[in-house]
Amino acid sequence: MSSASHGFAGPYRLLNIINTGQTSQVWQAYDDSAQMHVAVKMLQADYARDREHVNFLKWEYAVAGKIQHERICRVYKFGRERGIPFLGLEWFAAPNLKIRIQQSPGKLVKISRRVAIQATEGVAEFCRLGWVHRDVKPDNFLVSDSGQVKLIDFGLAHRAKKGWAKMFARKSKVQGTRSYMSPEQIRGKPLDERADLYSLACTLFELFSGKPPYTGVSANDLLMQHIKSPVPWLRTRNSDATSELSELLQVAMAKDPEKRHSSIEEFLARLRSIRMLESVANEAEIAEDAAE
């Protein structure tokens, strides 16, 4: 039983359960002192003493607690309520991109350009601050009806390795989500922002095609496709996608990180400059994006 039955998580008054998973619950709550709504991510009681899951929450706060950016979900507080660990998060009343792709693909087309750019802005900022997210995927972007985007879930984030630190780094534990992991992440190699770029490109591929770039008959088969299979051409999955967008994603999903764009900022600049869909209506925002 969650401590939610007691009505509060630290300073937050719990209102409604938004989502219940195997290990945690997400609540809409209210901060009376700040007079604003917040989200509360609270471990289920069965996991309250599970060191790994508690550490994920602590680490998420350590990583993102000081980040303030319009494309990244704020993380306000880590605390415990009657022994149950919780996070206080920015309230953003929107489903994740995975749900939108599955439930309302027609509506998503109209905002797909804005979603693609804002998702990229969020990951670009996170990497600019020296982090690799390591779990960039549709599930970890909240998307409003108008196409406003927030990057979430920083429990797997690592500091990017550079220079000598990268050369002498030990092989890391392989973590992430199989449908979006870069070849170097699958191999446990030291990661920089180009690993997140690969995962972001897989996410955008799914945004514009409805499905991830690779599917497999087994977990190992899926991982091997990321490592060995040719990068799919987006336009063959969605005839409305432009050649420019298809080419951009192909480069970003190159097997060798040295052949990808050098940074997500470079990818973002190129993304803003191209037409993404042949549909004229969807491309009306190009001038606005360029101006920004």
Backbone as a ProteinNet text record, in pm:
[ID]
protein_1_A
[PRIMARY]
MSSASHGFAGPYRLLNIINTGQTSQVWQAYDDSAQMHVAVKMLQADYARDREHVNFLKWEYAVAGKIQHERICRVYKFGRERGIPFLGLEWFAAPNLKIRIQQSPGKLVKISRRVAIQATEGVAEFCRLGWVHRDVKPDNFLVSDSGQVKLIDFGLAHRAKKGWAKMFARKSKVQGTRSYMSPEQIRGKPLDERADLYSLACTLFELFSGKPPYTGVSANDLLMQHIKSPVPWLRTRNSDATSELSELLQVAMAKDPEKRHSSIEEFLARLRSIRMLESVANEAEIAEDAAE
[TERTIARY]
85.4	0	87.7	58	139	106.1	202.3	178.2	78.6	38.2	-60.7	-188.3	-216.5	-338	-334.7	-218.7	-206.1	-226.1	-240.9	-278.5	-165.4	-42.2	68.7	193.5	278.9	415.2	503.8	562.9	637.8	544.8	581.8	497.9	383.3	372.6	278.3	149.9	37.9	-92.5	-135.9	-152.6	-182.5	-329.4	-352.6	-488.3	-542	-475.2	-525.7	-409.8	-432.5	-333.9	-341.2	-228.3	-221	-179.5	-88.1	-37.8	13.3	-10.1	41	120.3	246.5	332	369.2	455.2	494.9	569.2	654.2	740.8	701.3	618.7	590	451.6	408.7	286.4	321.3	245.5	259.5	128.2	139.7	22.7	23.5	-94.6	-110.4	-120.9	-46.7	-45.9	-43.2	-53.9	-54.2	41.5	126	218.5	151.1	98.1	23	109.6	236.6	322.4	357.9	382.9	416.5	293.1	179.1	52.3	62.6	101.5	110.1	93.3	47.8	38.8	176	197.4	320.5	281.5	376.9	361.5	447.7	399.8	476.2	495.3	620.2	654.3	697.1	617.5	635.8	652.7	753.2	771.8	657.2	620.2	526.3	591.3	509.2	561.2	654.5	625.3	708	849.8	867.2	999.1	1063.9	1000.6	1049.5	1188.7	1225.9	1358.1	1448.7	1403.3	1484.4	1591.8	1716.8	1825.8	1836.9	1821.4	1837.2	1731.9	1606.6	1500.4	1505.3	1544.2	1561.5	1674.8	1782.4	1896.5	1862.1	1773.5	1730	1663.4	1576.4	1509.4	1609.6	1699.7	1800.6	1887.1	1925.8	2013.5	1940.6	1812.9	1735.6	1732.4	1718.3	1720.1	1859.6	1962.4	2099.5	2133.2	2084.4	2114.3	2037.1	1906.9	1821	1768.9	1805.1	1749.6	1778.9	1886.8	1922.1	1898.7	1847.7	1826.3	1695	1703.3	1584.8	1584.3	1502.3	1492.5	1351.7	1296	1155.9	1127.3	1229.3	1208.1	1243.6	1280.4	1320	1232.9	1173.5	1086.9	1166.6	1120.9	1188.2	1175.4	1281.5	1280	1302.8	1199.7	1204.3	1263.7	1232.8	1264.8	1271.4	1365.6	1362.9	1330.5	1241.7	1208.1	1148.9	1107.6	1040.4	917.2	812.7	690.5	656.2	671.4	649.3	730.2	854.5	946.5	938.1	843.4	826.9	899.5	1001	1072.8	984.7	1005.1	928.3	1010.4	968.8	1021	907.5	935.9	844.5	888.5	797.6	830.1	740	786.4	704.9	576	464.1	337.5	321.5	306.7	286.3	180.9	59.2	-54.8	-58.9	18.1	25.1	70.7	20.2	67.6	204.4	269.4	399.3	383.8	492.8	490.2	451.8	492.4	457.3	305.6	239.2	92.9	29.9	82.9	27.3	45.3	159.2	183.2	84.2	57.2	-31.5	-178.4	-217.4	-359.4	-411.9	-327.8	-378.6	-278.1	-238.3	-138.5	-185	-315.8	-365.8	-346	-376.6	-358.5	-210.2	-127.4	15.1	81.4	31.3	89.5	91.1	-15.2	-27.8	74.5	123.4	219.6	356.8	375.7	497.4	624.3	618	737.3	776.6	678	706.5	757.5	696.7	738.6	882.1	916.6	1052.1	1155.5	1126.8	1222.3	1233.8	1121.4	1127.9	1188.7	1160.8	1226.1	1376.8	1420	1563.5	1623.5	1551.3	1599.5	1621.9	1531.4	1546	1669.2	1689.9	1806.9	1935.2	1931.2	2048.8	2092	1995.9	2028.2	2083.4	2022.9	2069.1	2213.4	2245	2381.3	2477.1	2428.5	2513.2	2562.3	2482.1	2519.4	2614.8	2653	2754.9	2703	2573.8	2514.5	2483.7	2479.7	2421.9	2298.3	2182.5	2057	2050.3	2089.3	2096.9	1961.2	1851.1	1721.5	1626	1678.6	1595.3	1503.7	1373.1	1273.2	1139	1040.4	911.5	845.8	864.3	803.5	854.8	972.1	1034	1024.8	924.2	887.9	739.5	704.3	565.1	529.2	411.8	373.3	231.3	215.8	83.7	8.7	-120	-201.9	-147.7	-82.6	-29.4	111.7	170.5	304.4	415.9	383	486.1	544.8	676.1	745.7	830.3	831.6	919.6	993.2	1124.6	1206.6	1198.6	1181.4	1168.1	1260.2	1263.9	1325.3	1477	1548.3	1693.3	1768.9	1700.7	1759.5	1877.9	1892.3	2005	2115.5	2099.7	2195.1	2336	2434.1	2576	2644	2749.5	2834.2	2900.7	2902.3	2966.6	3116.3	3173.7	3318	3388.8	3497.4	3573.9	3723.2	3799.7	3945.3	3997.7	4093.2	4156.3	4057.2	3959	3858	3782.4	3757.3	3686.6	3776.2	3903	3996	4015.6	4015.9	4047.7	3924.9	3806.6	3685.4	3661.7	3615.4	3583.4	3450.1	3432.1	3307.2	3192.4	3085.6	2975.7	2865.4	2781.3	2666.4	2571.5	2526.2	2438	2297.3	2251.6	2117.9	2055.5	1924.2	1852.8	1733.1	1677.6	1562.2	1601.5	1583.9	1642.9	1606	1485.2	1441.3	1511.1	1585.7	1641.7	1790.6	1854.8	1993	2092.7	2193.1	2298.4	2387.7	2456.3	2547.3	2652.7	2707.2	2810.2	2753	2626.9	2562.3	2537.8	2496.4	2474.3	2603.9	2715.7	2846.3	2907.3	2842.7	2893.5	3011.5	3027.3	3139.6	3111.5	3215.3	3195.2	3110.6	3020.2	2923.8	2941.7	2912.7	2899.8	2764.7	2741.6	2608.1	2564.2	2657.6	2619.4	2539.4	2553.5	2468.5	2324.4	2305.3	2171.2	2115.3	2201.8	2157.6	2100.2	2166.4	2117.2	1978.3	1963.8	1835.5	1727.9	1766.3	1672.8	1627.8	1720.3	1684.7	1589.2	1611.5	1517.5	1379.4	1376.6	1250.8	1178.9	1253.7	1192.1	1147.6	1221.6	1180.3	1042.7	1024	894.9	786.6	822.6	727.1	669.8	755.5	711.6	665.3	692.7	652.7	552.1	542	450.1	512.3	635.5	702.2	851.3	918.2	1063.9	1134.3	1256.2	1327.7	1355.5	1372.5	1402.4	1304.5	1267.5	1193.4	1260.6	1249.4	1317.4	1229.7	1263.8	1188.5	1227.2	1338.2	1383.5	1461.9	1490.3	1566.9	1704.2	1772.1	1905.5	1901.7	1797.4	1783.2	1767.4	1688.7	1668.7	1799.7	1877.1	2004.5	2101.6	2102.4	2191.8	2152.4	2025.4	1984.6	2040.3	2040.3	2102.4	2250.6	2315.5	2459.6	2492.6	2411.3	2451.8	2358.6	2230.1	2136.6	2148.3	2127.1	2130.4	2029.1	2062.9	1970.6	1852.6	1729.4	1613.5	1592.6	1534.7	1505.1	1362.7	1348	1218.4	1113	1149.9	1052.4	985.1	1051.6	988.4	879.5	885	783.1	671.2	704.2	606.6	636.1	554.9	579.4	564.7	504.9	490.3	617.8	707.5	833.8	923.1	991.7	1078.5	1210.2	1276.5	1408.5	1508.4	1489.8	1581.6	1575	1454.6	1438.9	1490.4	1460.5	1506.7	1658.7	1722.3	1869.2	1926	1864.2	1911.3	1908.6	1800.3	1789.8	1885.7	1911.8	2007.8	2147.1	2186.8	2318.4	2321.6	2215.9	2210.8	2208.9	2164.8	2160.1	2274.5	2379.8	2495.5	2549.2	2593.5	2645.5	2768.1	2853.2	2976.2	2946.8	2962.3	2932.5	3014.1	3130.9	3213.1	3146.9	3052.4	2985.4	2853.1	2815.4	2695.7	2729.6	2629.7	2655.4	2742.8	2825.7	2922.6	2855.8	2736.9	2665.4	2516.3	2437.7	2293.1	2257.9	2337.3	2315.3	2328.8	2427.1	2442.2	2320.1	2276.8	2158.3	2035.6	2020.7	1907	1904.1	2019.1	2025.6	1980.2	2023.4	1983.6	1834.6	1783.9	1643.2	1553.8	1593.2	1512.8	1506.3	1606.2	1618.3	1547	1499.2	1444.4	1292.7	1233.2	1095.2	1093.9	1002.1	997.4	893.9	780.9	675.4	642.3	599.1	558.1	430.6	349.8	225.3	255.9	199.2	228.2	179.9	62.6	3.2	95.4	164.2	251.4	376.9	412.2	538.7	523.9	406.7	383.2	468.6	525.6	602.2	750.1	794.9	938.5	994.6	925.8	975.2	983.8	883	882.8	999.6	1025.8	1137.1	1270.5	1284.9	1410.1	1434.9	1326.2	1339.8	1387.1	1344.6	1385.5	1531.8
-120.6	0	123.8	220.1	341.3	437.4	524.2	627.6	730.7	718.5	810.8	811.9	701.8	695.2	796.2	849.8	946.4	1089.9	1109.5	1240.5	1333.4	1308.2	1397.4	1317.9	1379.1	1332.1	1452.7	1456.3	1575.5	1695.9	1804.4	1924.6	1917.5	1807.5	1800.3	1727.7	1793.2	1733.8	1650.7	1520.6	1429.3	1439.8	1449.7	1469.7	1348.8	1313.8	1206.4	1120.7	990.1	902	918.1	946.3	964.1	834.9	763.3	641.2	547.6	418.5	318.1	214.9	199.1	99.4	-8.4	-96.8	-206.4	-157.5	-55.4	-11.5	122.6	200.9	335.4	382.2	488.9	559.3	704	765.1	907.6	975.1	1079.4	1152.5	1296.7	1348.8	1493.1	1539.5	1643.9	1692.6	1844.8	1901.8	2048	2091.2	2189.3	2248.2	2373.4	2362.5	2474	2596.6	2576	2690.8	2766	2693.8	2758.1	2788.5	2735	2752.5	2710.9	2585.8	2533	2381.8	2329.6	2185.1	2126.4	2005.9	1932	1786.7	1713.3	1568.3	1503.1	1394.7	1320.1	1177.4	1139.6	1002.3	929.8	829.1	763.8	613.7	557.2	413.5	339	225.6	137.2	85.6	57	16.9	-104.2	-195.9	-316.3	-284.5	-166.3	-127.9	-16.3	19.9	133.2	108.8	-17.9	-49.8	-114.3	-113.8	-169	-66.8	-100.2	-3	51.1	-37.1	6.1	109.6	83.8	176	305.9	297	418.7	502.9	437.8	510.5	576.3	513.1	575.4	709.8	713.5	839	942.3	899.7	992.6	1048.4	959	1001	1096.9	1070.5	1158.8	1300.6	1310.2	1442	1503.8	1423	1474	1526.9	1457.4	1496.5	1621.5	1621.8	1724.5	1828.3	1816.3	1906.1	2052.5	2083.9	2224.9	2270	2181.2	2217	2293.5	2409.6	2488.8	2520.9	2450.5	2470.2	2434.1	2508.6	2490.1	2355.8	2286.9	2157.6	2039	2066.7	1961.3	1971.2	1859.9	1858.5	1888.9	1985.8	2022	1910.1	1889.6	1795.3	1877.6	1890.1	1983.5	1923.8	1797.3	1748.3	1596.2	1542.6	1402	1397.4	1309.2	1299	1162.7	1146.8	1024.8	1064.5	989.6	1008	875.3	870.2	746	630.8	663.6	562.1	535.6	598.7	577	688.1	654.9	757.7	816.5	946.2	1011.7	1124.4	1163.2	1281.4	1380.3	1507.5	1613.5	1668.6	1669.4	1705	1816.8	1882.6	1981.4	1916.2	1985.6	1934.8	1975.1	1875.8	1899.8	1799.2	1845	1755.4	1713	1609	1562.7	1417.3	1339.1	1201.6	1198.1	1082.4	1072.9	1048.6	1065.9	1055.6	915.4	813	675.6	658.5	711	701.4	777.4	896.1	974.6	902.5	840.9	767.4	652.5	584.4	467.7	505	614.9	644.6	752.3	847.2	957.4	999.2	906.2	940.4	1051	1057.4	1161.8	1301.1	1316.8	1446.6	1480.7	1378.2	1400.6	1457.7	1420.6	1469.7	1622.4	1683.6	1829.2	1901.7	1834.4	1899.4	1831.7	1740.6	1658.7	1741.5	1847.6	1931.4	1996.3	2055.8	2121.2	2019.7	1901.7	1797	1755.4	1734.8	1692.8	1795.1	1922.1	2027.1	2043.6	2043.9	2066.2	1946.2	1824.9	1707.9	1717.5	1758.8	1773.4	1883.1	1991.9	2099.9	2050.1	1967.2	1915.3	1828.8	1737.1	1648.8	1729.5	1826.4	1909.4	1984.8	2039.5	2112.8	2019.5	1902.6	1806.5	1766.4	1742.4	1705.2	1824.2	1944	2063.4	2079.9	2033.3	2042.2	1930.8	1844.9	1744.1	1605.3	1580.9	1452.4	1371.8	1240.7	1151.6	1089.6	1106	1060.4	908.6	841.2	695.4	624.1	698.8	634.3	726.6	789	873.8	783	803.9	720.8	792.2	751.5	821.3	827.7	723	720.3	832.3	886.9	985.9	1128.8	1152.2	1287.9	1306.5	1402.3	1440.3	1540.3	1523.1	1606	1657.7	1788.8	1848.8	1847.9	1883.9	1887	1985.2	2091	2191.9	2159	2050.7	2011.6	2058.8	2108.5	2144.6	2016.4	2013.2	1890	1910.4	1807.9	1803.8	1669.7	1674.3	1554.8	1513.1	1381.5	1331.8	1212.3	1165.8	1038.9	1037.6	1077.5	1093.4	991.3	882.1	783.9	708.2	701	628.9	722.4	852.1	949	927.9	948.4	943.8	1070.5	1107.2	1214.7	1168.9	1257.2	1223.5	1208.4	1106.7	1083.1	1155.5	1223.6	1296.8	1273.4	1289.8	1284.9	1157.9	1175.4	1061.3	979.2	1047.7	976.4	876.7	915.5	825.5	709.2	739.1	636	526.1	563.8	467	424.4	463	424.7	274.9	216.4	74.1	49.8	-72.7	-110.2	-92.3	-26.3	5.4	-98.9	-102.8	-191.2	-148.6	-244.1	-213.8	-188.7	-64.4	-25	63.1	65.1	143.8	65.5	108.8	42.3	-8.9	-137.3	-204.4	-142.3	-92.4	-39.4	90.2	151.1	284.1	294.8	185.9	191.6	195.9	280.2	289.4	166.4	135.5	21	28	147.1	158.9	140.6	179.5	157.6	8.9	-60.9	-204.7	-277.1	-227.5	-290.2	-248.8	-158	-114.5	-20.2	48.6	140.8	275.4	355.9	490.6	572.5	652.9	722.9	874	938.1	1082.9	1115.5	1240.9	1281.7	1217.3	1164.2	1099.9	972.2	911.3	796.5	842.7	955.3	1010.9	1056.7	1106.3	1146.2	1026.5	912.6	790.6	755.8	755.8	722.3	824.1	950.5	1055	1032.5	997.2	972	853.5	749.3	636.1	682.2	772.7	826.6	907.8	992.6	1073.3	986.5	880.8	785	728.5	694	640.9	747.8	871.6	982.2	995.5	985.2	1008.3	882.2	764.9	641.6	557.7	582.3	505.3	384.8	348.5	231.8	259.8	192.7	208.3	161	204	163.1	14.1	-50.9	-194.3	-267.6	-387.4	-480.6	-616.2	-700.2	-829.6	-940.4	-1062.3	-1178.6	-1213.3	-1156.7	-1177.1	-1054.4	-1045.6	-931.5	-924.8	-1037.5	-1039.1	-1004.6	-1051.8	-1019.8	-869.4	-806.4	-661.9	-587.5	-628.8	-562.7	-580.4	-697.5	-722.4	-639.5	-610.5	-525.2	-384.7	-333.2	-201.9	-205.1	-315.6	-325.1	-349.5	-431.8	-479.3	-444	-429	-410	-270.3	-257.6	-125	-31	96	195.6	209.5	193.4	202.5	345.4	353.4	481.2	521.5	632.1	674	683.7	735.1	759.9	631.3	515	389.3	348.3	402	373.1	478.1	598.2	706.9	789.7	774	841.5	992.5	1041.3	1186.1	1248.5	1165.9	1218.1	1264.9	1375	1427.4	1350.5	1360	1298.8	1364.4	1496.3	1566.5	1510.8	1486.4	1430.8	1288	1210.2	1071.6	1064.9	1152.1	1154.2	1198.6	1298.8	1348.6	1239.1	1162.1	1055.2	941.5	916	811	843.6	968.4	1009.2	997.7	1043.4	1040.5	898.7	801.6	662	578.9	643.4	568.9	476.3	357.5	260.5	315.2	383.1	441.2	582.8	612.7	748	856.5	821.2	919.9	965.8	887.5	922.3	995.3	1012.2	1089.8	1238.2	1320.2	1462.4	1474.4	1574.6	1586.8	1622.7	1680.1	1718.8	1723.8	1723.2	1736	1877.9	1974.8	2112.5	2121.8	2052.7	2051.9	1986.8	1874.5	1806.2	1897.1	1967.8	2057.2	2169.2	2228.2	2335.6	2286.8	2168	2110.1	2076.5	2023.1	1985.7	2107.4	2218.4	2340.7	2394.3	2362.3	2424.2	2348.2	2227	2143.7	2129.1	2091.6	2047.5	1902.6	1869	1733.1	1646.7	1708.9	1636.6	1708.3	1631.4	1689.8	1771.8	1736.6	1809.8	1956.3	2043.1	2186.4	2238.4	2191.6	2245.2	2227.2	2114	2086.9	2171.4	2225.6	2297.4	2448.8	2493.9	2637.1	2700.6	2617.8	2670.2	2687.6	2657.9	2664	2803.1	2905.4	3041.9	3078.3	3035	3061.7	2991.8	2866.3	2791.7	2856.1	2897.9	2960.5	3089.7	3164	3290.9	3270.7	3157.8	3129.3	3090.2
0	0	0	-83.9	-93.8	18.8	48.2	149	99.3	-28.8	-83.1	0.3	68.2	149.4	263.8	296.9	405.6	357.4	224.8	174.6	137.6	185.6	155.5	119.3	38.2	15.3	42.6	161.9	201.1	200.4	130.3	129.3	28.7	-45.4	-156.7	-116.1	-139.6	-112.2	-232.9	-212.2	-322.3	-361.9	-494.5	-543.9	-620.7	-730	-815.6	-866.1	-874.4	-937.1	-1088.2	-1150.2	-1295.2	-1364.1	-1301.2	-1362.3	-1252.9	-1270.5	-1178.3	-1255.9	-1219.9	-1282.3	-1182.5	-1224.1	-1136	-1013.4	-1032.1	-921.9	-862.1	-932.8	-883.2	-925.1	-860.2	-896.5	-925.9	-1017	-1042.9	-1006.1	-923.6	-873.6	-922.9	-944.8	-949.5	-805.4	-771.9	-633.6	-634.8	-514.8	-503.6	-394	-428.5	-332.3	-275.5	-155.6	-97.3	-74.6	-35.7	-8.4	-136.4	-245.3	-372.1	-455.9	-413.2	-483.8	-630	-649.2	-785.9	-783.7	-897	-911.3	-939.4	-891.4	-917.1	-947.4	-1000.9	-1014.3	-906.9	-851	-750.8	-800.6	-815.8	-854.4	-727.5	-688.5	-559.6	-578.3	-514.2	-523.7	-456.7	-514.6	-447.7	-319	-218.9	-87.9	-97.7	-189.8	-204.3	-250.9	-309.7	-361.3	-278.6	-167.7	-88.4	-30.1	-10.4	43.1	-61.9	-186.5	-295.3	-332	-301.8	-316.5	-458.4	-556.3	-695.7	-733.5	-699	-737.6	-657.2	-531.2	-451.8	-509.2	-546.9	-603.4	-736.4	-815.2	-940.2	-911.6	-810.3	-775.8	-725.1	-637.5	-585	-697.3	-789.2	-898.4	-992.8	-1016.6	-1103.4	-1045.7	-915.4	-852.4	-859.7	-836.8	-842.3	-981.2	-1084.1	-1222.3	-1262.2	-1237.7	-1297.1	-1198.3	-1070.4	-969.5	-991.2	-1064.5	-1085.9	-1229.4	-1313.8	-1454.2	-1468.8	-1532.6	-1562.1	-1711.1	-1783.7	-1928.1	-1970.8	-2063.8	-2100.5	-2166.2	-2214.9	-2279.2	-2188.5	-2064.7	-1970.6	-1846.3	-1808.4	-1691	-1564.7	-1486.2	-1361.9	-1258.7	-1182.2	-1070.7	-944.8	-860.9	-748.3	-621.3	-592.2	-458.7	-456.5	-379	-339.7	-191.2	-152.7	-11.3	21.7	145.5	190.8	271.4	249.9	326.7	392.9	527.7	603	544.3	508.7	459.2	310.2	238.7	95.4	18.6	-62.7	-139.1	-249.5	-277.3	-383.3	-445.3	-564.3	-631.8	-653.5	-632.3	-671.1	-805.3	-903.2	-1041.1	-1092.1	-1195.2	-1264.2	-1315.4	-1298.9	-1350.4	-1496.5	-1581.6	-1724.5	-1770	-1783	-1806.5	-1953.2	-1985.4	-2124	-2127	-2222.7	-2237.4	-2302.1	-2296.3	-2362.1	-2511.8	-2583.5	-2728.7	-2775.4	-2702.2	-2739.2	-2743	-2642.1	-2636.3	-2752.2	-2781.5	-2891.9	-3025.9	-3046.1	-3170.7	-3184.2	-3073.3	-3076.6	-3085.4	-3020.7	-3006.6	-3100.9	-3141.1	-3224.4	-3331	-3420.1	-3522.2	-3616.2	-3644.5	-3733.5	-3676.2	-3547.8	-3482.4	-3470.7	-3452.5	-3433.2	-3557.8	-3675.5	-3801	-3803.1	-3754.7	-3761.6	-3674.6	-3570.9	-3480.8	-3485.9	-3581.9	-3582.6	-3598.6	-3678	-3694.3	-3561.8	-3494.6	-3366.3	-3264.2	-3260.3	-3165.9	-3193.4	-3320	-3355.8	-3311.4	-3335.9	-3301.9	-3150.5	-3080.3	-2935.9	-2863.2	-2911	-2851.2	-2867.9	-2984.7	-3010.6	-2924.4	-2905.5	-2819.1	-2676.8	-2627	-2491.4	-2476	-2569.5	-2561.6	-2583.3	-2673.6	-2699.4	-2574	-2501.2	-2378.2	-2272.2	-2257.2	-2158	-2186.8	-2312.9	-2350.4	-2339.2	-2367.8	-2354.4	-2211.1	-2115.9	-1975.2	-1932.3	-2027.3	-1998.9	-1970	-1996.4	-1965.5	-2090.9	-2075.1	-2175.6	-2109.8	-2170.6	-2111.2	-2104	-2210	-2222.3	-2230.5	-2231.1	-2248.1	-2323.5	-2429.2	-2514.7	-2596.3	-2581.6	-2649.7	-2643.4	-2723.1	-2723.1	-2585.7	-2504.7	-2371.3	-2281.9	-2312.4	-2224.3	-2276	-2361.4	-2401.3	-2375.4	-2290.7	-2273.6	-2382.1	-2444	-2558	-2538.8	-2536.6	-2520.6	-2653.6	-2649	-2769.9	-2873	-2827.7	-2920	-2968.4	-2913.6	-2956.9	-2866.9	-2747.6	-2651.1	-2591.7	-2574.1	-2536.3	-2411.7	-2326	-2208.6	-2206.1	-2191.9	-2173.1	-2026.6	-2001.1	-1864.3	-1840	-1715.2	-1672.1	-1690.4	-1584.6	-1592	-1507.7	-1473.6	-1383.5	-1439.4	-1573.5	-1633.8	-1683.3	-1660.5	-1715.7	-1660.8	-1748.7	-1712.5	-1759.6	-1691.9	-1742.6	-1872.1	-1971.1	-2098.1	-2077.3	-2138.4	-2130	-2244.4	-2209.3	-2310	-2288.8	-2396.7	-2388.9	-2325.7	-2231.2	-2165.2	-2085.2	-2025.3	-1946.9	-2034.4	-2158.6	-2249.3	-2292.7	-2314.4	-2360.8	-2257.2	-2128.9	-2023.8	-1942.2	-1989.1	-1917.2	-1927.7	-1818.1	-1818.6	-1887.3	-1935	-2000.1	-1901.2	-1946.3	-1855.6	-1866	-1763.9	-1764.7	-1875.9	-1954.1	-2066.8	-2013.9	-2026.1	-1983	-2089	-2092.6	-2191.9	-2241.6	-2354.4	-2413.6	-2551.6	-2574.9	-2690.9	-2824.6	-2838.6	-2968.7	-3007.1	-2914	-2938.5	-2903.6	-2866.3	-2818.7	-2933.9	-2921.5	-3022.5	-3016.6	-3126.5	-3126.2	-3016.1	-2991.3	-2888.9	-2748.3	-2728.4	-2599.3	-2577.1	-2681.2	-2671.9	-2637	-2688.7	-2664.1	-2530.8	-2458.5	-2328.9	-2338.3	-2451.4	-2469.3	-2402.9	-2376.6	-2322.7	-2419.9	-2366.8	-2450.4	-2444.9	-2557.3	-2561.4	-2623.7	-2654.5	-2697.5	-2828.4	-2905.6	-3031	-3006.9	-2889.7	-2854.1	-2834.9	-2767.8	-2752.8	-2887.4	-2975.6	-3108.9	-3183.9	-3175.5	-3239.7	-3184.9	-3052.9	-2991.8	-3029	-3035.4	-3076.1	-3220.1	-3308.5	-3447.7	-3459.2	-3378.6	-3375.4	-3330.2	-3233.1	-3181.8	-3289.2	-3360	-3465.7	-3582.6	-3608.9	-3711.9	-3676.8	-3550.1	-3505.6	-3508.7	-3475	-3481.2	-3621.7	-3723.2	-3861	-3934.3	-3879.4	-3948.8	-3870.6	-3740.3	-3657.7	-3590.8	-3631.5	-3574.2	-3558.9	-3463.4	-3450.1	-3577.2	-3599.7	-3721.2	-3728.7	-3613.2	-3611.5	-3521.2	-3562.5	-3477.9	-3490.4	-3389.4	-3391.7	-3338.8	-3373.4	-3325	-3182.6	-3135.4	-2997.9	-2954.7	-2825.5	-2774	-2838.9	-2849.8	-2909.8	-3057.8	-3126.6	-3268.5	-3287.6	-3202.9	-3211.5	-3189.2	-3090.2	-3063.1	-3179.9	-3239.1	-3352.4	-3473.9	-3488.3	-3599.9	-3584.3	-3461.2	-3438.4	-3474.7	-3449.1	-3472.5	-3619.9	-3689.2	-3821.7	-3936.9	-3912.6	-4023.4	-4084	-4214.7	-4278.5	-4214.6	-4211.8	-4157.8	-4254.4	-4206.2	-4296.6	-4347.7	-4465.4	-4530.2	-4490.7	-4419	-4365.5	-4474.5	-4588.5	-4695.3	-4744.5	-4726.5	-4766.3	-4665.8	-4544.5	-4442.2	-4443	-4488.6	-4493.6	-4618.3	-4720.3	-4848.6	-4837.8	-4728.2	-4708.3	-4650.6	-4597.9	-4544.3	-4658.1	-4637.5	-4743.4	-4748.8	-4861.7	-4875.8	-4781.9	-4758.6	-4668.8	-4527.2	-4479	-4344.8	-4340.3	-4443.1	-4448.2	-4444.4	-4519.1	-4522.4	-4388.4	-4328.2	-4199.2	-4093.7	-4089.3	-3990.9	-4021.7	-4148.4	-4183.3	-4130.6	-4144.6	-4093.1	-3941.7	-3875.6	-3729.2	-3674.1	-3755.7	-3711.9	-3770.3	-3814.2	-3864.8	-3755.7	-3794.7	-3697.3	-3625	-3698.9	-3644.1	-3596.4	-3468.2	-3419.9	-3489.5	-3541	-3611.4	-3741.1	-3792.4	-3917.7	-3895.6	-3770.3	-3738.3	-3733.2	-3710.5	-3687.1	-3562.7	-3558.9	-3448.6	-3316.5	-3322.5	-3200.8	-3229.6	-3123.9	-3142.2	-3183.6	-3143.4	-3189	-3341	-3397.3	-3543	-3608.8	-3553.1	-3604.2	-3595.3	-3482.8	-3461.7	-3565.5	-3592.2	-3691	-3827.9	-3864.6	-3992.8	-3992.2	-3882.2	-3871.8	-3890	-3830.5	-3840.4	-3982.7	-4063.5	-4195.8	-4307	-4279.6	-4386.3	-4376.3	-4487.8	-4488.4	-4442	-4353.5	-4299.4	-4369.8	-4407.7	-4476.9	-4607	-4704.6	-4831.4	-4814.3	-4713.4	-4690.3	-4661.7	-4739.9	-4725.2	-4591.5	-4546.7	-4423.7	-4304.9	-4299.4	-4186	-4187.7	-4304.3	-4317.1	-4301.1	-4259.1	-4245.7	-4137.7	-4049.3	-3935.7	-3966	-4087.8	-4118.5	-4093.7	-4141.8	-4124.3	-3976.9	-3900.2	-3756	-3687.8	-3724.5	-3666.5	-3701.5	-3825.1	-3869.5	-3793.8	-3768.1	-3696.1	-3554.6	-3493.4	-3355.6	-3350.5
[MASK]
++++++++++++++++++++++++++++++++++++++++++++++++++++++++++++++++++++++++++++++++++++++++++++++++++++++++++++++++++++++++++++++++++++++++++++++++++++++++++++++++++++++++++++++++++++++++++++++++++++++++++++++++++++++++++++++++++++++++++++++++++++++++++++++++++++++++++++++++++++++++++++++++++++

